[in-house]
Amino acid sequence: MNQIMDKIREVLRSNQNIVLVSGSEAMRETGLNGIRAEHIAYDIEERYGYDSDEIVSSLFLTRQADKFYDYYKNIILNKIDVELTEVFKSAARMEQEGRLSAIVTRMVYGLYQRAGCKNVVELYGSAEENRCPECGRIYGSRYIKEAKGIPVCQDCGVILRPGFSLYGEMIDNGRLTKAYNAIEYANVLLVVGTSLNSLTWANMLRYYEGDKLILINTEEASGDDRANYRVYGNLSEIFKYITA
Ligand SMILES: [Zn+2]
């Protein structure tokens, strides 16, 4: 395994225009649940009487804003001051050194930005950018988490719209185009925390035609052999090694 990791380190060291595709396992390491929170699906069903796909929808927000925001506060924002793992810190270092050109993620917590990354494409938007539909004022995740009941705009008293796309809503076209472009023109594609066959990424990853596809994930999945280099285990430990 160390031989592969040495090789990966060499590829990362000797190349520029590296694009990082960050899947949900990178978020799991911080203890955050994510929007879907698949790993606690049963508890969610038990607590809300609906599954996450039903709750995180535009229709549900309109009809049951109280339940929607309870889910937002307690499931999506289960933690608020998360500690950044090595994956995020390494990404920021690589970006500062001019080697990493973009990060594409479906995470909504702004963790890469918090680590200092600048060029982050958040496909689904961000929990740090909840918006008043009336005046456009933006509210961060802390405001949502600490609101008593349903969070409303301080100026207008109107119920806020979450900063991320709800199920059934279109993904922002500008973000999508940016993501496709970054992946298509990447020199090295560094995929972390997702399998290559995952529903979210499979289609998008096909745009990469280079021969430096690196996959780092917690466990092996079918379809992974498309990667030119791959290694499995604790993401942060691997990242620390390959970016040192
Ligand atoms: Zn407002």
Residues whose N, C-alpha, C, O or C-beta is under 5 A from the ligand:
A	BS01	ZN	C132 E134 C135 G136 R137 C153 D155 C156
